[in-house]
Amino acid sequence: MKHFKCTHCGEPNYFENSRCTHCEYPLGFVARELELLPLIAQDAETFQIYGQDETLYRYCANHQYGVCNWLVEDGHSRYCEACKLNRTIPNLSKPAYLQRWKVIETAKHRLIYSLRRMKLPIIGKSLDPERGLSFDFLADGTQKRVRTGHMRGLITINIVEADDIEREMTRQKMDEPYRTVLGHFRHEIGHYYWDRLIRNTDRIDNYRELFGDERQSYKDALRNHYQQGPPAGWNLNYISAYASAHPWEDWAETWAHYLHILDTLETAYAFGLSLQFQSVIDSVNGVQEEKIDPYDPENFKTLMDLWGPLSFAMNNLNRSMGHPDLYPFVIPPGVMEKLSFIHRICYQARKSY
């Protein structure tokens, strides 16, 4: 995540802020610029961006619920490009559901920021029913439990994942070292981009060489995983135990970690953390002197060389506060090769769309 500063007063603000913490100007996120900018109210609903032209903007319609601070141009869609992807939202008459939805939207907006940052194709099912993307945010019913997952571009998230206690109970039950709402989004979007970037393409053979043959029964593979557990020595070839269940899950888990790494490296750079970090600059950050494009396949090793000391430092900071490791994973050589493959695929997709 970039370091957002109010261009009116210079105060740093969080990505989710709707008002500057110092000058109290309203703030809105402009997706095409990837910037959080101060606003000047023209009336109760329309704004101009401070210091820019006279274009009028409105907040996304979901701003009224406190779940979105993105802007749309006046006279255009009521919803921003992130919220337009929603097919189903929770029942907002239940206060607990509104709070859970806010947690979910915070994670989803960070995901969409990352996808735009990576210049990957993002299109909703309203425009492309076959290949588009959409989200259902659902609650368990009295007779049926909602399963978080992906199916043909539709990502379903059980809103119970936004409850810290419930999510921690599930994490312990599943014996997982790490479980977050943002992690779910990154995993499930990996399934979506497998369909977009790997399925029925000339990349499928290279994918199978690294991840395995996805044509094996998915249902049987998951049943065996939950009944028998991961194979012995799984940690030598997979980023997580769940990744060993099936090649689709291996891809999605590895994809999620690729996003973990890229986003965290960008955040560390934006805040000037050392650890030999200053050479990684991308023009999308707004830096004039571009030195290294972190999405160029030639620079994958550089990024991984930076990730090692950074993740070690993060884990030690957490331990100093009495918390578990922030990144409780080890990346073996086999997983490094899979990450490199994903890195190249993303770069090719960036150049193609």
N, C-alpha and C positions, 0 to 999 in steps of 0.2 A: 504494500500500500504506500502511496506517495505521502509526502509530508504536506498537509494542507495548511496554508497560512491565509488569513483574512487579508485581501488586497487593499482593504480600507485602513486597517490599523496594524497589520503585521502579526497579529496574535495567532499562534498555532491552534488548530481546531481538529476535532475528530471527524472522520468521514461521515458519521451519522448526525453531526450537529445541524440543527435548523436555525441556530442563532449564535452569533459570535460571543464567546465567553467574556470578551473585553469590551468591545464597542457596542455590543448588542444589536448590530445590524442583522437583519434576517439573512440566512445563508441558503443557497440552493445549489444542487449538483447538476452540472451541465455535462451530459454523457459524451457528446461529440468532442468535448475538450478535456474530458477526464479531470475536471476542476470543480472545487467547491468555492463558490463565489458569493460576495456580499451583494445584497439587493436593495434597491430603492423602490419603495411602494408608490405606485401610481394611483391605486384605489384599494379597496378592501381585498381584491383578488388578483390584481395584475402588478407586475414588477418589471423594472429594468435592471440590468446588471450594472453595478457601480463601475464607472469609468469606461463603459463600452457604448455601443450605439443605442438607438432608441427602440430596438426590438423588445416587444412585450412578451413576458413569460407568466405562466401560472405554475403553482405547485401541482404535482400529480394528485389526482383525486383521492389517493390513499393517504395523503398528508393529513387529512382531517382526523385520521385514526392514530396519528403519531408513528406510523410505520414506514414512511417514505419522505425523503427531502429532495427528490429529483424534480427537475423542471421540465415543462413542456412549453412549446411556443403557443402563445395565445391564438385561439382559433383552430388548433390542431387537436389531436387526440386528448381525451381527459386523463389518460394514463400514460406514465412514462414507459420507456422501452422495457424496463425490468418488470413492472407491474402488469403490462399487457400480456405477459407470458402466463399469468395466473388463469387457470380454468376454474378452480374451486378454492374458496377460502373458508376458514372456520365460521361457525355460527357466532356472530359478534354480539349476540344478546347475552352471551355468557362471559362475564368479565375475565375469568381465567383463560378462556380461549383467545380473547383479544391480546392478553399479555403473551401467550405462547406464540401467537401470530407475529407479534412484534419481534420476538427473538428469531423466528424463522425468516422474516423479511430482512432483518439485519444481515443474516448469513447469506441469503440469496442475493441481496444487492452487492455484497462483497464478491460473490461468485461472478455476477455479471460484469462487475468492474474488471475482474481478472481476465475474463474471456475477451472483453474489448481491448484490454491491455495487450493480450496475446494476438489480437486481430484474427480470432477464429470466427467462423460464420455463426451468426445468431439470427434465427428467423422463427417466428411463432407459427403455430399450427393454423392460426386464422389466415395466414398467407400461403402456407404450404402444409396442407393436412397430412401428407404422406411423410415428409422429411422434417417437418417443423418440430419445435420444442414447446412444451407446456407443463404446468405444475398443478397438482392437486394437493391441498393441505387439508387433511382429514383427521377426524377423531374416531376412536373406537366406538362401535355401537354396542347395544346390549347383547347382541347375538354374534357379532362378527368383529374380529380384530383387524385393523388396517395394517397392511404390510408396506413398509418403506421399500421402494424399488423403482425400476424403470421398465417401461414396455412401449416400444415403437415411438419414442420421443416424448412420452408422458412420464414425468417423474412424480411419484407419489411420496409424500413425507407424512408420517404419523406425527401429529402435533404433540404427542406425549414426549417426543424427543426434546422438546423445548423446556421440559420440566427437569431441573437439575437433579432432583432426588430420583425421579424415575429413570433418567438416563444413566445415573451412576449405578443404580441397582441392576440395570440391564448390562452395563459394562462389566460389572463383577460376575454376573451370571454367565455371560458369554466368555469370560476370562480374556477380555481385551485390554491391552495396555493403554488404549487411547480411544475416546469416543466423544465427538463433538457434533453440533448441528452443522457447522461449516464443513466438517469432514464428511458428513453424509452427502451434502450437496456436491462436493468435489468427487466423491466416489460415483454417485449416480450420473453425473454429467459425463464421467468417463465412459459409462455404458453408451450414452447417447453419441459421443464422438467416435466410439468404436463403429457404430452403425454408419456414421457419416464419412469417416476417414479410412476405415479398414474393410468393412464388409463389401464384397463384390468389387474390390479394387485390385490392382496389381501388387498391393502391399501385403496381401493375405498370406502368401507363402513365407515371407520374411517374418511376419507376425507369428505364424505357427512354429517356425524354427526356434523362436525365443520363448513363447508363452505356452505352446502346445496346441493340439488340435481341438478347436472349440466344437467340432461336430459330435464329440462324445456326449452322451446323455447328461444334460444339465441337472435334471431332476435326480437321477441316480447319483451323480457326483456330489450334490449337496447332501443327500440322505447319507451317503457313506461318510462324508465329512463330519456331520453331526453325531453319527453313531460311533465312528471309530477314531475321530480326531485327525489331526494332520499327520502326514507320514514322518517317520524318523528322519532327522536331519533337514527338516523343511526350511530352517532358518539359513541354510547355505544357498538357497536358490529363490527364496520368496521374501518379500518385505514384511509379510504378516502370515499368521497361521491360516487365516481365511483365504488369502491369495492362493493357497495350495489346493483349494477345493475344486477349482475349474479354471481353464484358461480365460474365460470371460472375467471371472473375479480377480484373477491375477492382473489382467490389464487394468481393471477399474481401481484396484488397490494401488498399483504402481502409478497410474495416472494421478490419483489423489495426492500421492506423495510428491509427485513432480510439481503440482500446484502449491503444496505446502512449501516446498523449497523455493520456488520462484518468488512467491509472494513475500516470504520472510526475508529473502535476500534483498528484495526491493525495499522493504521497510527499513532494514538495517542500513542500507545505503542512504536512504532518504534522511535518516537521522544522524548520518555521519559517523556510524560506528566504524572503528578501525578494522582490525583483523585482516589487513591487506585487502580492503574492500573498495578503495576509491577508484580503482581502474575500471570497475564495471559501471558503465554509463550507457543509457539508451536515450536516443533523442526524444522518445515519447515522454520522458521525464521533464522535458522542457530545457534540458541542458544543451547549450549551443555547441560545445566542443565534444562531439561524439568520439569516443575512444573504442569501446567494445560494445557490440550489440549482444545482449545476453541471450537472444533467441537464434543467433547464428550457430549452425551446427559445429562450426570450427571452435566455438568457445565453450563447449559442454564441459570439458575437463577443467577449465578455469572456474566455472560455476561450482563444480563438485569440490574442487580444492578449497573454495571459500566456504562451502557448506559445512565441511568437517569441523574447523575451528569455531565457526559461529554456533553450530548446534551444541558443541561441547561447552562453550561459554554460557549459552542459554540454560543448559541443564545445571551447570554449577550455580548460576544465579538463583534458579528455583530451589536448589538444595540449601542455599544460604538462607532462604525464607522458610525452610521447613516443608517445601512442597516436593512432590515427585518430579521426575525428569519431565521437562516440557516436550522433548522429542525422544521418547523411549524406544528408539529403533536403531538397528545397525544395518548399514547398506553393504551387503556382500558383493563381490565382483559380478555374479550373475544378475543381480538386480540392477547394478550400475549399467550393465549392457542394455537392459530393458528400458531404463530411464533415458539412455542415450537414443534409443530407437524412438521413443515418444518425443524427445526433443527434436529430432529430425523431422518427424511427421508434422509436428506443430509448425515448424518453420516452413515446410512445404505448403501447408494449408494457408499459412499467413500470406505466402506469395501468390496463392492461387485465387483468393477471393477478394 
